[in-house]
Amino acid sequence: MRDPAFDLVWQKVAQLEGAEFRSAKGVGFTYRYGRTYVVVSAGHQSVPKTFFEKIFQRLKNGTVDSSPVLQGQTYILAILTDLRVR
């Protein structure tokens, strides 16, 4: 089932392509947006939209820290918790 709240967030992710973000440790990065993924400039890592959805749900449920770590989680968290996206 689609989450309309996530759909709005994903639209903001698309709009912010190329903007600079900072990880929790202060590492700056940008990303390129694809319809079903983003490619993070730091290491050219491709992160699927499904991982963003999983982290989004974990943030809503307050279970990010206790859940298994996903590839690109540091970058996903930096994007999803940025004031421009929330």
HTML snippet that shows the backbone in 3Dmol.js (N, CA, C, O; Angstrom):
<script src="https://3Dmol.org/build/3Dmol-min.js"></script>
<div id="view" style="width:600px;height:400px;position:relative"></div>
<script>
const pdb = `
ATOM      1  N   MET A   1       0.836  -1.182   0.000  1.00  0.00           N
ATOM      2  CA  MET A   1       0.000   0.000   0.000  1.00  0.00           C
ATOM      3  C   MET A   1       0.880   1.244   0.000  1.00  0.00           C
ATOM      4  O   MET A   1       1.822   1.343   0.786  1.00  0.00           O
ATOM      5  N   ARG A   2       0.578   2.179  -0.869  1.00  0.00           N
ATOM      6  CA  ARG A   2       1.345   3.412  -1.003  1.00  0.00           C
ATOM      7  C   ARG A   2       1.083   4.326   0.187  1.00  0.00           C
ATOM      8  O   ARG A   2      -0.041   4.426   0.679  1.00  0.00           O
ATOM      9  N   ASP A   3       2.136   4.986   0.637  1.00  0.00           N
ATOM     10  CA  ASP A   3       2.033   5.959   1.720  1.00  0.00           C
ATOM     11  C   ASP A   3       2.088   7.352   1.091  1.00  0.00           C
ATOM     12  O   ASP A   3       3.140   7.754   0.594  1.00  0.00           O
ATOM     13  N   PRO A   4       0.975   8.096   1.103  1.00  0.00           N
ATOM     14  CA  PRO A   4       0.958   9.426   0.496  1.00  0.00           C
ATOM     15  C   PRO A   4       2.002  10.363   1.108  1.00  0.00           C
ATOM     16  O   PRO A   4       2.541  11.225   0.414  1.00  0.00           O
ATOM     17  N   ALA A   5       2.288  10.201   2.399  1.00  0.00           N
ATOM     18  CA  ALA A   5       3.301  11.041   3.050  1.00  0.00           C
ATOM     19  C   ALA A   5       4.679  10.779   2.436  1.00  0.00           C
ATOM     20  O   ALA A   5       5.451  11.711   2.211  1.00  0.00           O
ATOM     21  N   PHE A   6       4.981   9.505   2.167  1.00  0.00           N
ATOM     22  CA  PHE A   6       6.269   9.199   1.545  1.00  0.00           C
ATOM     23  C   PHE A   6       6.311   9.726   0.119  1.00  0.00           C
ATOM     24  O   PHE A   6       7.349  10.218  -0.325  1.00  0.00           O
ATOM     25  N   ASP A   7       5.215   9.633  -0.599  1.00  0.00           N
ATOM     26  CA  ASP A   7       5.179  10.146  -1.968  1.00  0.00           C
ATOM     27  C   ASP A   7       5.534  11.632  -2.007  1.00  0.00           C
ATOM     28  O   ASP A   7       6.246  12.074  -2.909  1.00  0.00           O
ATOM     29  N   LEU A   8       5.045  12.402  -1.039  1.00  0.00           N
ATOM     30  CA  LEU A   8       5.382  13.826  -0.964  1.00  0.00           C
ATOM     31  C   LEU A   8       6.865  14.030  -0.668  1.00  0.00           C
ATOM     32  O   LEU A   8       7.510  14.906  -1.245  1.00  0.00           O
ATOM     33  N   VAL A   9       7.389  13.223   0.228  1.00  0.00           N
ATOM     34  CA  VAL A   9       8.814  13.301   0.556  1.00  0.00           C
ATOM     35  C   VAL A   9       9.650  12.955  -0.673  1.00  0.00           C
ATOM     36  O   VAL A   9      10.643  13.626  -0.952  1.00  0.00           O
ATOM     37  N   TRP A  10       9.264  11.927  -1.403  1.00  0.00           N
ATOM     38  CA  TRP A  10      10.026  11.515  -2.592  1.00  0.00           C
ATOM     39  C   TRP A  10      10.014  12.620  -3.657  1.00  0.00           C
ATOM     40  O   TRP A  10      10.995  12.798  -4.380  1.00  0.00           O
ATOM     41  N   GLN A  11       8.913  13.353  -3.750  1.00  0.00           N
ATOM     42  CA  GLN A  11       8.850  14.498  -4.668  1.00  0.00           C
ATOM     43  C   GLN A  11       9.850  15.578  -4.248  1.00  0.00           C
ATOM     44  O   GLN A  11      10.507  16.185  -5.094  1.00  0.00           O
ATOM     45  N   LYS A  12       9.961  15.811  -2.949  1.00  0.00           N
ATOM     46  CA  LYS A  12      10.928  16.795  -2.449  1.00  0.00           C
ATOM     47  C   LYS A  12      12.354  16.331  -2.725  1.00  0.00           C
ATOM     48  O   LYS A  12      13.221  17.137  -3.063  1.00  0.00           O
ATOM     49  N   VAL A  13      12.591  15.028  -2.580  1.00  0.00           N
ATOM     50  CA  VAL A  13      13.914  14.480  -2.897  1.00  0.00           C
ATOM     51  C   VAL A  13      14.244  14.772  -4.359  1.00  0.00           C
ATOM     52  O   VAL A  13      15.371  15.150  -4.680  1.00  0.00           O
ATOM     53  N   ALA A  14      13.279  14.598  -5.228  1.00  0.00           N
ATOM     54  CA  ALA A  14      13.484  14.879  -6.657  1.00  0.00           C
ATOM     55  C   ALA A  14      13.811  16.352  -6.878  1.00  0.00           C
ATOM     56  O   ALA A  14      14.711  16.681  -7.651  1.00  0.00           O
ATOM     57  N   GLN A  15      13.093  17.228  -6.211  1.00  0.00           N
ATOM     58  CA  GLN A  15      13.288  18.668  -6.376  1.00  0.00           C
ATOM     59  C   GLN A  15      14.637  19.146  -5.857  1.00  0.00           C
ATOM     60  O   GLN A  15      15.170  20.144  -6.343  1.00  0.00           O
ATOM     61  N   LEU A  16      15.188  18.449  -4.884  1.00  0.00           N
ATOM     62  CA  LEU A  16      16.441  18.874  -4.256  1.00  0.00           C
ATOM     63  C   LEU A  16      17.678  18.215  -4.863  1.00  0.00           C
ATOM     64  O   LEU A  16      18.769  18.310  -4.301  1.00  0.00           O
ATOM     65  N   GLU A  17      17.517  17.555  -5.992  1.00  0.00           N
ATOM     66  CA  GLU A  17      18.663  16.951  -6.675  1.00  0.00           C
ATOM     67  C   GLU A  17      19.751  18.006  -6.868  1.00  0.00           C
ATOM     68  O   GLU A  17      19.484  19.112  -7.338  1.00  0.00           O
ATOM     69  N   GLY A  18      20.977  17.646  -6.500  1.00  0.00           N
ATOM     70  CA  GLY A  18      22.109  18.547  -6.663  1.00  0.00           C
ATOM     71  C   GLY A  18      22.358  19.463  -5.480  1.00  0.00           C
ATOM     72  O   GLY A  18      23.424  20.074  -5.397  1.00  0.00           O
ATOM     73  N   ALA A  19      21.405  19.579  -4.558  1.00  0.00           N
ATOM     74  CA  ALA A  19      21.590  20.399  -3.361  1.00  0.00           C
ATOM     75  C   ALA A  19      22.573  19.698  -2.422  1.00  0.00           C
ATOM     76  O   ALA A  19      22.698  18.474  -2.440  1.00  0.00           O
ATOM     77  N   GLU A  20      23.260  20.482  -1.613  1.00  0.00           N
ATOM     78  CA  GLU A  20      24.210  19.878  -0.682  1.00  0.00           C
ATOM     79  C   GLU A  20      23.512  19.491   0.613  1.00  0.00           C
ATOM     80  O   GLU A  20      22.707  20.244   1.161  1.00  0.00           O
ATOM     81  N   PHE A  21      23.839  18.310   1.079  1.00  0.00           N
ATOM     82  CA  PHE A  21      23.356  17.785   2.350  1.00  0.00           C
ATOM     83  C   PHE A  21      24.557  17.454   3.210  1.00  0.00           C
ATOM     84  O   PHE A  21      25.681  17.375   2.712  1.00  0.00           O
ATOM     85  N   ARG A  22      24.326  17.260   4.499  1.00  0.00           N
ATOM     86  CA  ARG A  22      25.396  16.889   5.425  1.00  0.00           C
ATOM     87  C   ARG A  22      24.961  15.681   6.248  1.00  0.00           C
ATOM     88  O   ARG A  22      23.837  15.620   6.748  1.00  0.00           O
ATOM     89  N   SER A  23      25.877  14.721   6.375  1.00  0.00           N
ATOM     90  CA  SER A  23      25.608  13.554   7.210  1.00  0.00           C
ATOM     91  C   SER A  23      25.687  13.970   8.676  1.00  0.00           C
ATOM     92  O   SER A  23      26.062  15.101   8.985  1.00  0.00           O
ATOM     93  N   ALA A  24      25.336  13.061   9.573  1.00  0.00           N
ATOM     94  CA  ALA A  24      25.407  13.338  11.007  1.00  0.00           C
ATOM     95  C   ALA A  24      26.832  13.677  11.439  1.00  0.00           C
ATOM     96  O   ALA A  24      27.027  14.398  12.418  1.00  0.00           O
ATOM     97  N   LYS A  25      27.826  13.163  10.719  1.00  0.00           N
ATOM     98  CA  LYS A  25      29.227  13.454  11.031  1.00  0.00           C
ATOM     99  C   LYS A  25      29.739  14.685  10.296  1.00  0.00           C
ATOM    100  O   LYS A  25      30.922  15.013  10.388  1.00  0.00           O
ATOM    101  N   GLY A  26      28.866  15.364   9.574  1.00  0.00           N
ATOM    102  CA  GLY A  26      29.248  16.592   8.896  1.00  0.00           C
ATOM    103  C   GLY A  26      29.834  16.429   7.511  1.00  0.00           C
ATOM    104  O   GLY A  26      30.346  17.392   6.940  1.00  0.00           O
ATOM    105  N   VAL A  27      29.770  15.230   6.961  1.00  0.00           N
ATOM    106  CA  VAL A  27      30.296  14.986   5.622  1.00  0.00           C
ATOM    107  C   VAL A  27      29.296  15.521   4.593  1.00  0.00           C
ATOM    108  O   VAL A  27      28.131  15.124   4.588  1.00  0.00           O
ATOM    109  N   GLY A  28      29.757  16.419   3.728  1.00  0.00           N
ATOM    110  CA  GLY A  28      28.891  16.985   2.705  1.00  0.00           C
ATOM    111  C   GLY A  28      28.768  16.064   1.500  1.00  0.00           C
ATOM    112  O   GLY A  28      29.720  15.378   1.130  1.00  0.00           O
ATOM    113  N   PHE A  29      27.598  16.056   0.899  1.00  0.00           N
ATOM    114  CA  PHE A  29      27.371  15.262  -0.309  1.00  0.00           C
ATOM    115  C   PHE A  29      26.206  15.845  -1.093  1.00  0.00           C
ATOM    116  O   PHE A  29      25.407  16.614  -0.558  1.00  0.00           O
ATOM    117  N   THR A  30      26.116  15.481  -2.344  1.00  0.00           N
ATOM    118  CA  THR A  30      24.987  15.787  -3.205  1.00  0.00           C
ATOM    119  C   THR A  30      24.491  14.464  -3.778  1.00  0.00           C
ATOM    120  O   THR A  30      25.064  13.411  -3.500  1.00  0.00           O
ATOM    121  N   TYR A  31      23.443  14.515  -4.564  1.00  0.00           N
ATOM    122  CA  TYR A  31      22.976  13.292  -5.221  1.00  0.00           C
ATOM    123  C   TYR A  31      22.318  13.631  -6.547  1.00  0.00           C
ATOM    124  O   TYR A  31      21.868  14.752  -6.782  1.00  0.00           O
ATOM    125  N   ARG A  32      22.280  12.619  -7.405  1.00  0.00           N
ATOM    126  CA  ARG A  32      21.520  12.667  -8.651  1.00  0.00           C
ATOM    127  C   ARG A  32      20.267  11.844  -8.432  1.00  0.00           C
ATOM    128  O   ARG A  32      20.321  10.756  -7.859  1.00  0.00           O
ATOM    129  N   TYR A  33      19.158  12.357  -8.882  1.00  0.00           N
ATOM    130  CA  TYR A  33      17.877  11.687  -8.698  1.00  0.00           C
ATOM    131  C   TYR A  33      17.533  10.844  -9.917  1.00  0.00           C
ATOM    132  O   TYR A  33      17.686  11.281 -11.058  1.00  0.00           O
ATOM    133  N   GLY A  34      17.070   9.638  -9.655  1.00  0.00           N
ATOM    134  CA  GLY A  34      16.481   8.778 -10.672  1.00  0.00           C
ATOM    135  C   GLY A  34      15.082   8.431 -10.177  1.00  0.00           C
ATOM    136  O   GLY A  34      14.829   8.526  -8.976  1.00  0.00           O
ATOM    137  N   ARG A  35      14.210   8.051 -11.011  1.00  0.00           N
ATOM    138  CA  ARG A  35      12.827   7.788 -10.599  1.00  0.00           C
ATOM    139  C   ARG A  35      12.720   6.758  -9.475  1.00  0.00           C
ATOM    140  O   ARG A  35      11.842   6.855  -8.617  1.00  0.00           O
ATOM    141  N   THR A  36      13.619   5.772  -9.484  1.00  0.00           N
ATOM    142  CA  THR A  36      13.547   4.703  -8.477  1.00  0.00           C
ATOM    143  C   THR A  36      14.817   4.581  -7.639  1.00  0.00           C
ATOM    144  O   THR A  36      15.019   3.571  -6.965  1.00  0.00           O
ATOM    145  N   TYR A  37      15.674   5.601  -7.676  1.00  0.00           N
ATOM    146  CA  TYR A  37      16.924   5.561  -6.918  1.00  0.00           C
ATOM    147  C   TYR A  37      17.536   6.956  -6.869  1.00  0.00           C
ATOM    148  O   TYR A  37      17.109   7.859  -7.588  1.00  0.00           O
ATOM    149  N   VAL A  38      18.541   7.117  -6.013  1.00  0.00           N
ATOM    150  CA  VAL A  38      19.417   8.290  -6.061  1.00  0.00           C
ATOM    151  C   VAL A  38      20.849   7.780  -6.088  1.00  0.00           C
ATOM    152  O   VAL A  38      21.148   6.715  -5.548  1.00  0.00           O
ATOM    153  N   VAL A  39      21.727   8.539  -6.716  1.00  0.00           N
ATOM    154  CA  VAL A  39      23.151   8.213  -6.734  1.00  0.00           C
ATOM    155  C   VAL A  39      23.858   9.279  -5.917  1.00  0.00           C
ATOM    156  O   VAL A  39      23.872  10.452  -6.290  1.00  0.00           O
ATOM    157  N   VAL A  40      24.442   8.867  -4.808  1.00  0.00           N
ATOM    158  CA  VAL A  40      25.114   9.776  -3.892  1.00  0.00           C
ATOM    159  C   VAL A  40      26.502  10.072  -4.412  1.00  0.00           C
ATOM    160  O   VAL A  40      27.227   9.169  -4.831  1.00  0.00           O
ATOM    161  N   SER A  41      26.875  11.362  -4.382  1.00  0.00           N
ATOM    162  CA  SER A  41      28.177  11.781  -4.909  1.00  0.00           C
ATOM    163  C   SER A  41      29.340  11.167  -4.135  1.00  0.00           C
ATOM    164  O   SER A  41      30.374  10.846  -4.720  1.00  0.00           O
ATOM    165  N   ALA A  42      29.177  11.005  -2.841  1.00  0.00           N
ATOM    166  CA  ALA A  42      30.236  10.413  -2.021  1.00  0.00           C
ATOM    167  C   ALA A  42      30.320   8.923  -2.345  1.00  0.00           C
ATOM    168  O   ALA A  42      29.504   8.136  -1.865  1.00  0.00           O
ATOM    169  N   GLY A  43      31.289   8.539  -3.146  1.00  0.00           N
ATOM    170  CA  GLY A  43      31.467   7.140  -3.509  1.00  0.00           C
ATOM    171  C   GLY A  43      30.585   6.675  -4.637  1.00  0.00           C
ATOM    172  O   GLY A  43      30.609   5.495  -4.987  1.00  0.00           O
ATOM    173  N   HIS A  44      29.808   7.562  -5.216  1.00  0.00           N
ATOM    174  CA  HIS A  44      28.916   7.228  -6.333  1.00  0.00           C
ATOM    175  C   HIS A  44      28.020   6.034  -5.996  1.00  0.00           C
ATOM    176  O   HIS A  44      27.806   5.148  -6.823  1.00  0.00           O
ATOM    177  N   GLN A  45      27.511   6.032  -4.783  1.00  0.00           N
ATOM    178  CA  GLN A  45      26.683   4.927  -4.306  1.00  0.00           C
ATOM    179  C   GLN A  45      25.238   5.100  -4.777  1.00  0.00           C
ATOM    180  O   GLN A  45      24.651   6.166  -4.595  1.00  0.00           O
ATOM    181  N   SER A  46      24.672   4.069  -5.373  1.00  0.00           N
ATOM    182  CA  SER A  46      23.280   4.072  -5.808  1.00  0.00           C
ATOM    183  C   SER A  46      22.415   3.514  -4.677  1.00  0.00           C
ATOM    184  O   SER A  46      22.661   2.419  -4.171  1.00  0.00           O
ATOM    185  N   VAL A  47      21.398   4.287  -4.292  1.00  0.00           N
ATOM    186  CA  VAL A  47      20.526   3.890  -3.189  1.00  0.00           C
ATOM    187  C   VAL A  47      19.095   3.797  -3.718  1.00  0.00           C
ATOM    188  O   VAL A  47      18.552   4.793  -4.196  1.00  0.00           O
ATOM    189  N   PRO A  48      18.480   2.620  -3.638  1.00  0.00           N
ATOM    190  CA  PRO A  48      17.132   2.449  -4.187  1.00  0.00           C
ATOM    191  C   PRO A  48      16.055   3.177  -3.384  1.00  0.00           C
ATOM    192  O   PRO A  48      16.176   3.362  -2.173  1.00  0.00           O
ATOM    193  N   LYS A  49      15.022   3.575  -4.078  1.00  0.00           N
ATOM    194  CA  LYS A  49      13.864   4.229  -3.467  1.00  0.00           C
ATOM    195  C   LYS A  49      13.271   3.363  -2.363  1.00  0.00           C
ATOM    196  O   LYS A  49      12.796   3.890  -1.357  1.00  0.00           O
ATOM    197  N   THR A  50      13.291   2.059  -2.532  1.00  0.00           N
ATOM    198  CA  THR A  50      12.721   1.157  -1.518  1.00  0.00           C
ATOM    199  C   THR A  50      13.438   1.290  -0.177  1.00  0.00           C
ATOM    200  O   THR A  50      12.819   1.130   0.875  1.00  0.00           O
ATOM    201  N   PHE A  51      14.747   1.584  -0.208  1.00  0.00           N
ATOM    202  CA  PHE A  51      15.484   1.795   1.043  1.00  0.00           C
ATOM    203  C   PHE A  51      15.028   3.090   1.707  1.00  0.00           C
ATOM    204  O   PHE A  51      14.917   3.157   2.931  1.00  0.00           O
ATOM    205  N   PHE A  52      14.766   4.118   0.901  1.00  0.00           N
ATOM    206  CA  PHE A  52      14.229   5.372   1.447  1.00  0.00           C
ATOM    207  C   PHE A  52      12.881   5.108   2.113  1.00  0.00           C
ATOM    208  O   PHE A  52      12.604   5.629   3.193  1.00  0.00           O
ATOM    209  N   GLU A  53      12.051   4.304   1.468  1.00  0.00           N
ATOM    210  CA  GLU A  53      10.738   3.977   2.036  1.00  0.00           C
ATOM    211  C   GLU A  53      10.888   3.254   3.374  1.00  0.00           C
ATOM    212  O   GLU A  53      10.172   3.557   4.328  1.00  0.00           O
ATOM    213  N   LYS A  54      11.807   2.311   3.445  1.00  0.00           N
ATOM    214  CA  LYS A  54      12.024   1.567   4.692  1.00  0.00           C
ATOM    215  C   LYS A  54      12.484   2.485   5.816  1.00  0.00           C
ATOM    216  O   LYS A  54      11.971   2.410   6.933  1.00  0.00           O
ATOM    217  N   ILE A  55      13.449   3.348   5.523  1.00  0.00           N
ATOM    218  CA  ILE A  55      13.957   4.267   6.545  1.00  0.00           C
ATOM    219  C   ILE A  55      12.868   5.276   6.931  1.00  0.00           C
ATOM    220  O   ILE A  55      12.738   5.628   8.104  1.00  0.00           O
ATOM    221  N   PHE A  56      12.092   5.736   5.956  1.00  0.00           N
ATOM    222  CA  PHE A  56      10.983   6.648   6.236  1.00  0.00           C
ATOM    223  C   PHE A  56      10.020   6.010   7.244  1.00  0.00           C
ATOM    224  O   PHE A  56       9.612   6.656   8.209  1.00  0.00           O
ATOM    225  N   GLN A  57       9.661   4.753   7.020  1.00  0.00           N
ATOM    226  CA  GLN A  57       8.758   4.050   7.940  1.00  0.00           C
ATOM    227  C   GLN A  57       9.399   3.877   9.313  1.00  0.00           C
ATOM    228  O   GLN A  57       8.726   4.011  10.335  1.00  0.00           O
ATOM    229  N   ARG A  58      10.693   3.581   9.338  1.00  0.00           N
ATOM    230  CA  ARG A  58      11.391   3.439  10.623  1.00  0.00           C
ATOM    231  C   ARG A  58      11.386   4.759  11.386  1.00  0.00           C
ATOM    232  O   ARG A  58      11.211   4.774  12.604  1.00  0.00           O
ATOM    233  N   LEU A  59      11.577   5.861  10.672  1.00  0.00           N
ATOM    234  CA  LEU A  59      11.542   7.178  11.321  1.00  0.00           C
ATOM    235  C   LEU A  59      10.154   7.441  11.910  1.00  0.00           C
ATOM    236  O   LEU A  59      10.031   7.940  13.028  1.00  0.00           O
ATOM    237  N   LYS A  60       9.116   7.103  11.152  1.00  0.00           N
ATOM    238  CA  LYS A  60       7.744   7.288  11.638  1.00  0.00           C
ATOM    239  C   LYS A  60       7.485   6.446  12.888  1.00  0.00           C
ATOM    240  O   LYS A  60       6.768   6.869  13.794  1.00  0.00           O
ATOM    241  N   ASN A  61       8.076   5.252  12.925  1.00  0.00           N
ATOM    242  CA  ASN A  61       7.850   4.331  14.043  1.00  0.00           C
ATOM    243  C   ASN A  61       8.863   4.493  15.173  1.00  0.00           C
ATOM    244  O   ASN A  61       8.721   3.876  16.229  1.00  0.00           O
ATOM    245  N   GLY A  62       9.882   5.320  14.956  1.00  0.00           N
ATOM    246  CA  GLY A  62      10.910   5.524  15.973  1.00  0.00           C
ATOM    247  C   GLY A  62      11.831   4.337  16.155  1.00  0.00           C
ATOM    248  O   GLY A  62      12.353   4.133  17.251  1.00  0.00           O
ATOM    249  N   THR A  63      12.048   3.536  15.103  1.00  0.00           N
ATOM    250  CA  THR A  63      12.847   2.316  15.227  1.00  0.00           C
ATOM    251  C   THR A  63      14.118   2.332  14.378  1.00  0.00           C
ATOM    252  O   THR A  63      14.648   1.268  14.059  1.00  0.00           O
ATOM    253  N   VAL A  64      14.612   3.493  14.009  1.00  0.00           N
ATOM    254  CA  VAL A  64      15.781   3.563  13.127  1.00  0.00           C
ATOM    255  C   VAL A  64      17.008   2.940  13.769  1.00  0.00           C
ATOM    256  O   VAL A  64      17.720   2.171  13.124  1.00  0.00           O
ATOM    257  N   ASP A  65      17.263   3.260  15.028  1.00  0.00           N
ATOM    258  CA  ASP A  65      18.486   2.792  15.680  1.00  0.00           C
ATOM    259  C   ASP A  65      18.499   1.298  15.961  1.00  0.00           C
ATOM    260  O   ASP A  65      19.567   0.688  16.009  1.00  0.00           O
ATOM    261  N   SER A  66      17.324   0.700  16.150  1.00  0.00           N
ATOM    262  CA  SER A  66      17.291  -0.715  16.498  1.00  0.00           C
ATOM    263  C   SER A  66      17.136  -1.632  15.289  1.00  0.00           C
ATOM    264  O   SER A  66      17.174  -2.855  15.424  1.00  0.00           O
ATOM    265  N   SER A  67      16.963  -1.050  14.125  1.00  0.00           N
ATOM    266  CA  SER A  67      16.742  -1.854  12.925  1.00  0.00           C
ATOM    267  C   SER A  67      18.054  -2.174  12.222  1.00  0.00           C
ATOM    268  O   SER A  67      19.049  -1.483  12.441  1.00  0.00           O
ATOM    269  N   PRO A  68      18.077  -3.203  11.384  1.00  0.00           N
ATOM    270  CA  PRO A  68      19.295  -3.491  10.616  1.00  0.00           C
ATOM    271  C   PRO A  68      19.663  -2.304   9.728  1.00  0.00           C
ATOM    272  O   PRO A  68      18.791  -1.609   9.206  1.00  0.00           O
ATOM    273  N   VAL A  69      20.946  -2.088   9.570  1.00  0.00           N
ATOM    274  CA  VAL A  69      21.438  -0.983   8.756  1.00  0.00           C
ATOM    275  C   VAL A  69      21.311  -1.343   7.279  1.00  0.00           C
ATOM    276  O   VAL A  69      21.659  -2.449   6.867  1.00  0.00           O
ATOM    277  N   LEU A  70      20.814  -0.408   6.499  1.00  0.00           N
ATOM    278  CA  LEU A  70      20.682  -0.586   5.057  1.00  0.00           C
ATOM    279  C   LEU A  70      21.812   0.134   4.343  1.00  0.00           C
ATOM    280  O   LEU A  70      22.372   1.096   4.870  1.00  0.00           O
ATOM    281  N   GLN A  71      22.145  -0.323   3.159  1.00  0.00           N
ATOM    282  CA  GLN A  71      23.143   0.345   2.330  1.00  0.00           C
ATOM    283  C   GLN A  71      22.716   1.796   2.125  1.00  0.00           C
ATOM    284  O   GLN A  71      21.581   2.058   1.725  1.00  0.00           O
ATOM    285  N   GLY A  72      23.614   2.736   2.398  1.00  0.00           N
ATOM    286  CA  GLY A  72      23.331   4.150   2.189  1.00  0.00           C
ATOM    287  C   GLY A  72      22.512   4.791   3.295  1.00  0.00           C
ATOM    288  O   GLY A  72      22.049   5.922   3.143  1.00  0.00           O
ATOM    289  N   GLN A  73      22.325   4.090   4.403  1.00  0.00           N
ATOM    290  CA  GLN A  73      21.460   4.595   5.471  1.00  0.00           C
ATOM    291  C   GLN A  73      21.914   5.957   5.989  1.00  0.00           C
ATOM    292  O   GLN A  73      21.076   6.805   6.295  1.00  0.00           O
ATOM    293  N   THR A  74      23.215   6.183   6.095  1.00  0.00           N
ATOM    294  CA  THR A  74      23.726   7.467   6.560  1.00  0.00           C
ATOM    295  C   THR A  74      23.224   8.594   5.664  1.00  0.00           C
ATOM    296  O   THR A  74      22.798   9.640   6.153  1.00  0.00           O
ATOM    297  N   TYR A  75      23.276   8.377   4.353  1.00  0.00           N
ATOM    298  CA  TYR A  75      22.842   9.392   3.399  1.00  0.00           C
ATOM    299  C   TYR A  75      21.320   9.541   3.408  1.00  0.00           C
ATOM    300  O   TYR A  75      20.800  10.654   3.331  1.00  0.00           O
ATOM    301  N   ILE A  76      20.626   8.437   3.500  1.00  0.00           N
ATOM    302  CA  ILE A  76      19.165   8.474   3.530  1.00  0.00           C
ATOM    303  C   ILE A  76      18.688   9.277   4.733  1.00  0.00           C
ATOM    304  O   ILE A  76      17.812  10.134   4.612  1.00  0.00           O
ATOM    305  N   LEU A  77      19.273   8.991   5.896  1.00  0.00           N
ATOM    306  CA  LEU A  77      18.884   9.717   7.099  1.00  0.00           C
ATOM    307  C   LEU A  77      19.181  11.207   6.971  1.00  0.00           C
ATOM    308  O   LEU A  77      18.378  12.039   7.393  1.00  0.00           O
ATOM    309  N   ALA A  78      20.325  11.544   6.393  1.00  0.00           N
ATOM    310  CA  ALA A  78      20.675  12.957   6.211  1.00  0.00           C
ATOM    311  C   ALA A  78      19.649  13.653   5.321  1.00  0.00           C
ATOM    312  O   ALA A  78      19.283  14.800   5.579  1.00  0.00           O
ATOM    313  N   ILE A  79      19.187  12.977   4.291  1.00  0.00           N
ATOM    314  CA  ILE A  79      18.212  13.569   3.374  1.00  0.00           C
ATOM    315  C   ILE A  79      16.835  13.644   4.027  1.00  0.00           C
ATOM    316  O   ILE A  79      16.189  14.692   4.008  1.00  0.00           O
ATOM    317  N   LEU A  80      16.392  12.535   4.601  1.00  0.00           N
ATOM    318  CA  LEU A  80      15.034  12.493   5.143  1.00  0.00           C
ATOM    319  C   LEU A  80      14.836  13.363   6.375  1.00  0.00           C
ATOM    320  O   LEU A  80      13.713  13.790   6.645  1.00  0.00           O
ATOM    321  N   THR A  81      15.894  13.637   7.128  1.00  0.00           N
ATOM    322  CA  THR A  81      15.758  14.457   8.327  1.00  0.00           C
ATOM    323  C   THR A  81      16.100  15.923   8.071  1.00  0.00           C
ATOM    324  O   THR A  81      16.009  16.743   8.984  1.00  0.00           O
ATOM    325  N   ASP A  82      16.486  16.259   6.860  1.00  0.00           N
ATOM    326  CA  ASP A  82      16.793  17.639   6.506  1.00  0.00           C
ATOM    327  C   ASP A  82      15.483  18.457   6.518  1.00  0.00           C
ATOM    328  O   ASP A  82      14.444  17.979   6.063  1.00  0.00           O
ATOM    329  N   LEU A  83      15.548  19.666   7.032  1.00  0.00           N
ATOM    330  CA  LEU A  83      14.358  20.521   7.113  1.00  0.00           C
ATOM    331  C   LEU A  83      13.731  20.803   5.764  1.00  0.00           C
ATOM    332  O   LEU A  83      12.522  21.018   5.681  1.00  0.00           O
ATOM    333  N   ARG A  84      14.527  20.806   4.702  1.00  0.00           N
ATOM    334  CA  ARG A  84      13.987  21.048   3.361  1.00  0.00           C
ATOM    335  C   ARG A  84      13.107  19.903   2.875  1.00  0.00           C
ATOM    336  O   ARG A  84      12.254  20.098   2.009  1.00  0.00           O
ATOM    337  N   VAL A  85      13.312  18.710   3.429  1.00  0.00           N
ATOM    338  CA  VAL A  85      12.570  17.526   2.996  1.00  0.00           C
ATOM    339  C   VAL A  85      11.387  17.249   3.917  1.00  0.00           C
ATOM    340  O   VAL A  85      10.305  16.890   3.452  1.00  0.00           O
ATOM    341  N   ARG A  86      11.586  17.413   5.198  1.00  0.00           N
ATOM    342  CA  ARG A  86      10.518  17.123   6.156  1.00  0.00           C
ATOM    343  C   ARG A  86       9.394  18.033   5.882  1.00  0.00           C
ATOM    344  O   ARG A  86       8.372  17.975   6.567  1.00  0.00           O
TER     345      ARG A  86
END
`;
const viewer = $3Dmol.createViewer("view");
viewer.addModel(pdb, "pdb");
viewer.setStyle({}, {cartoon: {color: "spectrum"}});
viewer.zoomTo();
viewer.render();
</script>
